[in-house]
Amino acid sequence: MVGRIISGIIDKVVDSLLLKLMRDPYTENLFELVSTTMKVTPLNLMETVFRCEKGKAIGRPFGSTLHMSPWDELKFNPVYLHQLPTAEKQGIKTDITLGPAARKPLRLKIPIIITGMSYGGALSKKAKIALAKASTLAGTATNTGEGALLVEEREEAKHYIYQYHRGLWPHGNKEEFYRLADMIEIQVGQGAQAAASQSTPARNIDAEFREIYGLQRGEDMVIASRLKEVETPAQLENLVRRLKEETDGIPVAYKFGAGHYLEKEMDIAINAGVDVIVIDGAEAGSHAGQPLLSDDFGLPTLYAITRAADHLTRKGLKDKISLIASGGLLNPGHFLKAMALGADAVYIGTIAIMALVYTQFIETVPQEPPTELVLFTGKAKEELDVDLAAQSLANFLKSCVDEMVLGAQALGKESLADVSREDLVALTREAAEITGVDLGYRLHERDARNQIEPLKPLVAKQLIIEAERK
């Protein structure tokens, strides 16, 4: 009886709503929400709401939603008999050396590295420890990010990269910290935020955070737009020299967000004596990057890594200075293509966090997003199972490398480092022009004529005169 009554009520409500949708003028119709949302897009609609609510710059998690690098327009060329595939995949090498010219190069078992993600400014202590453990299990390195050194993180990481950053807190960029590293990364900017200043308000900083960073109660954690005492090429050169002396020659890297002045930035770094260059493309992620900086600044990773590799080759430095690609790289295809275009290794961040929490997302969903397990401000950060998270990420890394090895075998390579642009083909003219890779189809005669360099004006004018005489 009750069921029939409820069913009747629902039927009348639905009928009334449908009749209203069909009869109301479009400009007054509830369906206007659908057409307007389709035009504005759900993302822009929600970010408009956030801006209206806060009245200040908003921070979008994980960077740009735009897929700007045309990775899918490049394909690998499998070999069969004109060149044989590699007989046994077990012998294919996956190891890399970063900073081969350094006194103490950094040698890793795999070319996929965990990028800089800071404690406090982005991630919780448990998340940072899980990343470190995963890097050790997989045979790679982890990076401090733009934050303070965590003793527990360092203890769990076999290979550790210290980011020499733009932070203004007392416990940053000290010799006692970066001497514990296997590589130092001088960071002057990143793909998701360029060199814009950032801060973590004091209200989000607890007692442990303050102690690790050396902050006073009520003091914000501030990241400046410029690296302190490094505002000229000469000052960068002095810093690189000092860091090498103080660390007995571990590699020193230079990281910046990709832009059209890429080669000029590279030249400054090269002249300063760096061992590694890190190019962070526009698709890079961040804990909370402003949409304008993430969507509308910088060069896409594919464009940038191609230009960077070409620049090192022109200078005869490709075998002396290592190149790391970073920004929006998500799967084995992206990683291997980046290496084929000239990268010696790749950084991962966003997808590493996804791999870290994927087995534990049921702890937060549907009430909260899974990232609440790993963010410093996350409501569920204490519920993260560190060992399970570390094993999940390590499994992801091992799986990716296994697929890359199969790819190298199908290309007839003995090492992942042997993959090159000659192993790629472009599906579109744009991809071919961006990368210098061969186009995957033959131009018809008409199209080929259109590709001929235009005639010089004087020559064209002479041809017109001769034609008129005839």
VEXDREN-2710 file (C-alpha; in Angstrom, 1 decimal):
% VEXDREN-2710
k/r/px/py/pz
1/MET/0.0/0.0/0.0
2/VAL/2.7/2.5/1.0
3/GLY/4.8/1.5/-2.0
4/ARG/1.9/2.3/-4.4
5/ILE/1.4/5.7/-2.8
6/ILE/5.1/6.5/-3.0
7/SER/5.2/5.3/-6.6
8/GLY/2.2/7.4/-7.5
9/ILE/3.8/10.5/-5.9
10/ILE/7.0/10.0/-7.8
11/ASP/5.1/9.5/-11.1
12/LYS/3.3/12.8/-10.6
13/VAL/6.5/14.6/-9.8
14/VAL/8.3/13.3/-12.8
15/ASP/5.3/14.0/-15.1
16/SER/5.1/17.6/-13.8
17/LEU/8.9/18.1/-14.3
18/LEU/8.8/16.7/-17.8
19/LEU/5.8/18.9/-18.8
20/LYS/7.6/21.9/-17.4
21/LEU/10.7/21.1/-19.4
22/MET/8.7/20.7/-22.6
23/ARG/6.5/23.8/-22.2
24/ASP/8.7/26.5/-20.6
25/PRO/10.4/28.9/-23.0
26/TYR/14.0/27.9/-23.6
27/THR/15.3/31.1/-22.0
28/GLU/13.3/30.3/-18.8
29/ASN/13.8/26.5/-19.0
30/LEU/15.6/24.4/-16.4
31/PHE/17.3/22.7/-19.4
32/GLU/19.2/26.0/-19.9
33/LEU/21.6/24.6/-17.3
34/VAL/22.6/21.8/-19.6
35/SER/23.3/24.0/-22.7
36/THR/25.1/26.6/-20.7
37/THR/27.2/24.1/-18.9
38/MET/28.1/22.5/-22.3
39/LYS/29.2/25.9/-23.5
40/VAL/31.1/27.0/-20.4
41/THR/32.2/23.4/-19.5
42/PRO/31.8/22.0/-16.0
43/LEU/35.4/22.9/-15.2
44/ASN/35.0/26.6/-16.0
45/LEU/31.7/26.6/-14.3
46/MET/33.1/25.2/-11.0
47/GLU/36.2/27.4/-11.1
48/THR/33.9/30.4/-11.6
49/VAL/32.1/29.4/-8.5
50/PHE/35.3/29.1/-6.5
51/ARG/36.5/32.5/-7.7
52/CYS/33.1/34.1/-6.7
53/GLU/33.3/32.4/-3.3
54/LYS/36.9/33.3/-2.4
55/GLY/37.7/36.5/-4.3
56/LYS/41.3/35.5/-4.8
57/ALA/43.5/33.3/-7.0
58/ILE/42.4/29.7/-6.8
59/GLY/44.6/26.6/-6.8
60/ARG/43.7/23.7/-9.0
61/PRO/45.1/20.3/-8.0
62/PHE/47.5/18.6/-10.4
63/GLY/48.0/21.3/-13.0
64/SER/46.5/21.8/-16.4
65/THR/43.7/19.6/-17.7
66/LEU/44.8/20.3/-21.3
67/HIS/46.6/17.6/-23.2
68/MET/48.9/19.8/-25.3
69/SER/51.7/17.4/-26.3
70/PRO/50.6/15.2/-29.3
71/TRP/52.1/12.0/-28.0
72/ASP/49.4/10.0/-29.7
73/GLU/50.5/11.4/-33.1
74/LEU/53.8/9.6/-32.8
75/LYS/54.2/5.8/-33.3
76/PHE/57.1/3.5/-33.0
77/ASN/58.4/1.5/-36.0
78/PRO/58.5/-2.3/-35.2
79/VAL/61.2/-4.3/-37.0
80/TYR/61.0/-7.8/-38.4
81/LEU/63.5/-8.9/-41.1
82/HIS/65.1/-5.7/-42.5
83/GLN/66.3/-5.4/-39.0
84/LEU/65.8/-8.1/-36.4
85/PRO/64.0/-7.6/-33.1
86/THR/66.1/-8.3/-30.0
87/ALA/66.3/-12.0/-29.4
88/GLU/65.9/-12.0/-25.6
89/LYS/64.3/-9.3/-23.6
90/GLN/66.1/-10.3/-20.4
91/GLY/69.3/-8.8/-21.7
92/ILE/67.9/-5.3/-22.5
93/LYS/69.4/-2.7/-20.2
94/THR/67.2/-0.3/-18.3
95/ASP/69.8/1.5/-16.2
96/ILE/70.8/5.2/-16.6
97/THR/73.6/7.5/-15.5
98/LEU/72.8/11.1/-14.6
99/GLY/75.6/13.6/-14.8
100/PRO/78.2/11.4/-16.5
101/ALA/80.7/14.2/-16.4
102/ALA/80.3/14.7/-12.6
103/ARG/82.9/13.3/-10.2
104/LYS/80.1/11.2/-8.6
105/PRO/77.4/10.4/-11.2
106/LEU/74.0/9.2/-10.1
107/ARG/73.4/5.7/-11.4
108/LEU/69.8/4.3/-11.3
109/LYS/68.4/1.0/-12.3
110/ILE/65.5/2.5/-14.3
111/PRO/64.9/5.8/-16.2
112/ILE/61.7/6.8/-14.3
113/ILE/62.3/9.1/-11.4
114/ILE/59.9/10.5/-8.7
115/THR/59.7/14.2/-9.1
116/GLY/59.8/16.9/-6.5
117/MET/56.8/17.1/-4.3
118/SER/57.3/18.8/-1.0
119/TYR/56.5/17.8/2.6
120/GLY/54.0/20.3/4.1
121/GLY/53.6/22.5/1.1
122/ALA/51.9/19.6/-0.7
123/LEU/52.3/16.1/0.8
124/SER/52.1/14.5/4.3
125/LYS/55.0/12.9/6.0
126/LYS/53.5/9.4/5.4
127/ALA/53.2/10.1/1.7
128/LYS/56.8/11.3/1.4
129/ILE/58.0/8.2/3.2
130/ALA/55.9/6.0/0.9
131/LEU/57.4/7.7/-2.1
132/ALA/60.9/7.1/-0.7
133/LYS/60.3/3.5/0.0
134/ALA/58.8/3.0/-3.5
135/SER/61.8/4.5/-5.1
136/THR/64.1/2.1/-3.3
137/LEU/62.0/-0.9/-4.2
138/ALA/62.0/0.1/-7.8
139/GLY/65.7/1.1/-8.1
140/THR/65.2/4.8/-8.7
141/ALA/65.4/8.1/-6.9
142/THR/63.0/10.4/-5.1
143/ASN/63.1/14.2/-4.8
144/THR/62.6/16.5/-1.8
145/GLY/60.6/19.0/-3.8
146/GLU/60.4/22.6/-2.8
147/GLY/60.4/21.9/0.9
148/ALA/62.4/20.9/3.9
149/LEU/64.4/17.7/4.2
150/LEU/62.7/14.9/6.1
151/VAL/65.1/12.6/8.0
152/GLU/62.6/9.7/7.8
153/GLU/62.3/10.2/4.0
154/ARG/66.1/10.2/3.5
155/GLU/66.5/7.1/5.6
156/GLU/64.1/5.2/3.3
157/ALA/65.5/6.4/0.0
158/LYS/68.5/4.7/-1.5
159/HIS/68.9/7.5/-4.0
160/TYR/67.9/11.0/-2.9
161/ILE/67.7/14.3/-4.9
162/TYR/67.7/17.5/-2.9
163/GLN/65.9/20.5/-4.5
164/TYR/67.8/23.8/-4.0
165/HIS/64.7/25.9/-3.9
166/ARG/63.3/29.4/-3.7
167/GLY/61.9/28.9/-0.2
168/LEU/62.6/31.6/2.4
169/TRP/62.4/29.4/5.6
170/PRO/65.4/29.1/7.9
171/HIS/65.9/25.3/7.4
172/GLY/66.4/25.4/3.7
173/ASN/69.3/25.1/1.3
174/LYS/71.8/24.3/4.1
175/GLU/75.0/22.4/3.4
176/GLU/74.1/19.9/6.2
177/PHE/71.0/19.0/4.3
178/TYR/72.1/18.8/0.7
179/ARG/75.3/17.0/1.6
180/LEU/73.0/14.0/2.3
181/ALA/71.8/13.9/-1.3
182/ASP/73.0/12.0/-4.4
183/MET/72.1/14.9/-6.7
184/ILE/71.2/18.6/-6.1
185/GLU/68.5/20.2/-8.3
186/ILE/68.6/23.9/-8.5
187/GLN/65.0/24.9/-9.1
188/VAL/64.2/28.4/-10.5
189/GLY/60.7/27.6/-11.7
190/GLN/58.3/24.8/-12.7
191/GLY/55.8/24.0/-15.5
192/ALA/52.6/24.3/-13.5
193/GLN/53.4/27.6/-11.8
194/ALA/56.3/29.2/-13.7
195/ALA/58.3/31.3/-11.1
196/ALA/55.3/32.9/-9.4
197/SER/55.5/33.2/-5.6
198/GLN/53.6/30.8/-3.4
199/SER/52.9/30.4/0.3
200/THR/51.3/28.1/2.9
201/PRO/49.4/30.1/5.5
202/ALA/50.3/29.7/9.1
203/ARG/46.9/28.4/9.9
204/ASN/47.8/25.2/7.9
205/ILE/51.1/24.7/9.7
206/ASP/51.3/22.5/12.8
207/ALA/54.0/22.3/15.4
208/GLU/56.0/19.5/13.6
209/PHE/55.9/21.5/10.3
210/ARG/57.2/24.6/12.1
211/GLU/60.0/22.7/13.7
212/ILE/61.1/21.0/10.5
213/TYR/61.1/24.2/8.5
214/GLY/62.4/26.4/11.3
215/LEU/59.4/28.7/11.3
216/GLN/58.0/30.8/14.1
217/ARG/54.4/30.5/15.3
218/GLY/52.2/32.5/13.1
219/GLU/54.7/32.6/10.2
220/ASP/53.7/31.6/6.7
221/MET/55.9/29.3/4.6
222/VAL/56.9/31.5/1.6
223/ILE/58.3/30.6/-1.8
224/ALA/59.7/33.6/-3.6
225/SER/59.7/34.2/-7.3
226/ARG/63.5/34.4/-7.4
227/LEU/66.2/32.2/-6.0
228/LYS/67.9/34.0/-3.2
229/GLU/71.3/35.5/-4.2
230/VAL/71.0/34.1/-7.8
231/GLU/69.8/36.8/-10.1
232/THR/72.6/36.7/-12.7
233/PRO/74.4/34.0/-14.8
234/ALA/77.6/34.7/-12.8
235/GLN/75.8/34.1/-9.5
236/LEU/74.4/30.8/-10.8
237/GLU/77.9/29.8/-11.9
238/ASN/79.3/30.6/-8.4
239/LEU/76.5/28.5/-6.8
240/VAL/77.1/25.5/-9.0
241/ARG/80.8/25.6/-8.3
242/ARG/80.2/25.9/-4.5
243/LEU/77.7/23.1/-4.5
244/LYS/80.0/20.7/-6.3
245/GLU/82.9/21.6/-3.9
246/GLU/80.8/21.2/-0.8
247/THR/79.4/17.8/-1.9
248/ASP/82.6/16.3/-3.4
249/GLY/81.2/16.3/-6.9
250/ILE/77.7/14.9/-7.0
251/PRO/75.7/16.0/-10.0
252/VAL/74.1/19.5/-10.0
253/ALA/70.9/19.9/-12.0
254/TYR/69.1/23.0/-13.2
255/LYS/65.3/22.8/-13.4
256/PHE/63.0/25.4/-15.0
257/GLY/59.6/25.6/-16.6
258/ALA/59.7/25.3/-20.4
259/GLY/59.1/28.4/-22.4
260/HIS/60.1/30.0/-25.7
261/TYR/63.4/31.3/-24.2
262/LEU/64.3/27.7/-23.5
263/GLU/67.7/27.7/-25.3
264/LYS/68.7/30.9/-23.5
265/GLU/68.0/29.4/-20.1
266/MET/69.9/26.3/-21.1
267/ASP/72.9/28.3/-22.2
268/ILE/73.1/30.0/-18.9
269/ALA/72.9/26.6/-17.1
270/ILE/75.5/25.1/-19.4
271/ASN/77.9/27.9/-18.9
272/ALA/77.4/27.6/-15.2
273/GLY/78.7/24.1/-15.4
274/VAL/75.5/22.0/-14.5
275/ASP/75.5/18.3/-15.1
276/VAL/71.8/17.8/-15.6
277/ILE/69.0/19.9/-17.1
278/VAL/65.4/19.3/-16.2
279/ILE/62.8/20.7/-18.5
280/ASP/59.3/20.9/-16.9
281/GLY/56.6/21.2/-19.6
282/ALA/53.3/23.1/-19.4
283/GLU/51.4/19.9/-18.5
284/ALA/53.3/19.5/-15.2
285/GLY/51.3/19.1/-12.0
286/SER/51.3/20.9/-8.7
287/HIS/49.5/20.7/-5.4
288/ALA/47.5/23.8/-6.1
289/GLY/48.6/25.7/-9.2
290/GLN/46.7/28.7/-10.5
291/PRO/44.7/27.8/-13.7
292/LEU/46.1/30.8/-15.6
293/LEU/49.7/29.7/-14.9
294/SER/48.9/26.0/-15.6
295/ASP/46.8/26.5/-18.8
296/ASP/48.2/29.6/-20.4
297/PHE/52.0/29.7/-19.7
298/GLY/54.9/27.6/-21.0
299/LEU/55.6/25.1/-23.7
300/PRO/54.2/21.6/-23.8
301/THR/56.6/18.9/-22.8
302/LEU/56.9/17.3/-26.2
303/TYR/57.8/20.6/-27.8
304/ALA/60.3/21.5/-25.1
305/ILE/62.1/18.2/-24.8
306/THR/62.6/18.1/-28.6
307/ARG/64.1/21.6/-28.6
308/ALA/66.3/20.9/-25.6
309/ALA/67.7/17.7/-27.0
310/ASP/68.4/19.4/-30.3
311/HIS/70.2/22.3/-28.5
312/LEU/72.5/19.9/-26.6
313/THR/73.3/18.0/-29.8
314/ARG/74.2/21.2/-31.7
315/LYS/76.6/22.1/-28.9
316/GLY/78.1/18.7/-28.8
317/LEU/77.0/18.1/-25.2
318/LYS/74.4/15.3/-25.6
319/ASP/76.7/12.7/-24.0
320/LYS/78.0/15.1/-21.3
321/ILE/74.9/16.8/-19.9
322/SER/71.9/14.6/-19.0
323/LEU/68.4/15.7/-19.9
324/ILE/65.3/14.9/-17.8
325/ALA/61.8/15.3/-19.3
326/SER/59.0/16.3/-16.9
327/GLY/55.3/17.3/-17.2
328/GLY/52.2/15.3/-17.9
329/LEU/54.0/12.0/-18.6
330/LEU/51.6/9.3/-17.6
331/ASN/52.4/5.9/-19.1
332/PRO/55.1/3.7/-20.7
333/GLY/54.4/5.1/-24.1
334/HIS/55.0/8.7/-23.0
335/PHE/58.1/7.7/-21.2
336/LEU/59.7/5.8/-24.1
337/LYS/58.7/8.5/-26.6
338/ALA/60.3/11.2/-24.4
339/MET/63.5/9.1/-24.4
340/ALA/63.3/8.6/-28.1
341/LEU/63.1/12.4/-28.6
342/GLY/66.3/12.9/-26.5
343/ALA/65.5/12.6/-22.8
344/ASP/67.8/10.4/-20.7
345/ALA/65.2/10.0/-18.0
346/VAL/61.7/11.2/-17.1
347/TYR/60.1/12.6/-13.9
348/ILE/56.6/11.5/-12.8
349/GLY/54.5/13.2/-10.2
350/THR/50.7/13.2/-10.7
351/ILE/50.6/9.6/-11.9
352/ALA/52.9/8.6/-9.0
353/ILE/50.4/9.9/-6.6
354/MET/47.6/8.1/-8.4
355/ALA/49.6/4.8/-8.1
356/LEU/50.4/5.5/-4.5
357/VAL/46.7/5.6/-3.4
358/TYR/44.8/3.6/-5.9
359/THR/44.5/0.5/-3.6
360/GLN/43.3/2.6/-0.7
361/PHE/40.9/5.0/-2.3
362/ILE/37.9/3.2/-0.6
363/GLU/39.1/4.8/2.6
364/THR/37.9/8.2/1.4
365/VAL/35.5/7.8/-1.5
366/PRO/32.6/8.8/-1.8
367/GLN/32.8/11.4/0.9
368/GLU/36.3/12.8/0.0
369/PRO/38.7/12.5/-3.0
370/PRO/41.5/9.8/-2.6
371/THR/44.1/12.6/-2.4
372/GLU/43.0/13.3/1.1
373/LEU/45.1/10.3/2.0
374/VAL/48.3/12.0/0.9
375/LEU/48.0/15.7/1.2
376/PHE/49.4/17.5/4.2
377/THR/46.0/19.1/4.8
378/GLY/44.2/15.8/4.0
379/LYS/41.5/14.7/6.4
380/ALA/42.5/11.1/6.0
381/LYS/46.3/11.4/5.8
382/GLU/46.9/9.3/9.0
383/GLU/44.9/6.4/7.4
384/LEU/47.5/5.9/4.6
385/ASP/49.1/2.5/4.8
386/VAL/52.7/3.5/4.0
387/ASP/53.9/0.0/3.0
388/LEU/50.9/-0.8/0.9
389/ALA/51.2/2.6/-0.9
390/ALA/55.0/2.1/-1.5
391/GLN/54.4/-1.4/-2.9
392/SER/51.6/-0.1/-5.2
393/LEU/53.9/2.6/-6.7
394/ALA/56.8/0.2/-7.0
395/ASN/54.6/-2.2/-8.8
396/PHE/53.5/0.5/-11.2
397/LEU/57.1/1.5/-11.9
398/LYS/58.2/-2.1/-12.5
399/SER/55.2/-2.7/-14.8
400/CYS/56.0/0.4/-16.8
401/VAL/59.7/-0.6/-17.2
402/ASP/58.6/-4.1/-18.3
403/GLU/56.5/-2.6/-21.0
404/MET/59.3/-0.3/-22.1
405/VAL/61.6/-3.3/-22.3
406/LEU/59.1/-5.1/-24.6
407/GLY/59.0/-2.0/-26.7
408/ALA/62.8/-1.9/-27.0
409/GLN/62.8/-5.6/-28.0
410/ALA/60.3/-4.9/-30.8
411/LEU/62.6/-2.1/-32.0
412/GLY/65.6/-4.3/-32.0
413/LYS/67.4/-2.4/-29.2
414/GLU/69.8/-3.7/-26.5
415/SER/69.0/-0.8/-24.1
416/LEU/66.2/1.6/-23.4
417/ALA/68.8/4.4/-23.9
418/ASP/69.3/3.2/-27.5
419/VAL/65.8/4.3/-28.6
420/SER/65.9/7.4/-30.9
421/ARG/63.9/9.5/-33.2
422/GLU/64.7/7.1/-36.1
423/ASP/62.4/4.6/-34.3
424/LEU/59.4/7.0/-34.5
425/VAL/57.0/7.9/-37.3
426/ALA/54.6/10.9/-37.2
427/LEU/51.0/10.5/-38.1
428/THR/50.5/14.2/-38.8
429/ARG/52.5/17.0/-40.5
430/GLU/52.4/19.0/-37.3
431/ALA/53.9/16.2/-35.2
432/ALA/56.6/15.7/-37.9
433/GLU/57.5/19.4/-38.0
434/ILE/57.6/19.7/-34.2
435/THR/59.9/16.7/-33.7
436/GLY/61.8/16.2/-36.9
437/VAL/60.4/12.7/-37.2
438/ASP/59.6/11.2/-40.6
439/LEU/56.0/11.6/-41.7
440/GLY/54.2/8.3/-41.8
441/TYR/52.5/8.8/-45.2
442/ARG/53.6/9.7/-48.7
443/LEU/52.6/13.1/-50.1
444/HIS/50.6/13.0/-53.3
445/GLU/52.0/15.0/-56.3
446/ARG/49.7/17.9/-55.7
447/ASP/50.6/18.1/-52.0
448/ALA/54.3/17.8/-52.9
449/ARG/54.1/20.8/-55.2
450/ASN/52.5/22.8/-52.4
451/GLN/55.5/22.0/-50.3
452/ILE/58.0/23.6/-52.7
453/GLU/59.5/26.8/-51.4
454/PRO/57.6/29.8/-52.7
455/LEU/59.3/31.7/-55.6
456/LYS/61.2/34.8/-54.8
457/PRO/59.1/37.9/-55.7
458/LEU/61.5/39.1/-58.5
459/VAL/61.5/35.6/-60.1
460/ALA/57.7/35.4/-59.9
461/LYS/57.3/38.8/-61.5
462/GLN/59.7/37.8/-64.4
463/LEU/57.7/34.6/-65.0
464/ILE/54.4/36.6/-65.2
465/ILE/56.0/39.1/-67.7
466/GLU/57.2/36.2/-69.9
467/ALA/53.8/34.6/-69.8
468/GLU/52.1/37.8/-70.9
469/ARG/54.4/38.2/-73.8
470/LYS/53.5/34.8/-75.1
END
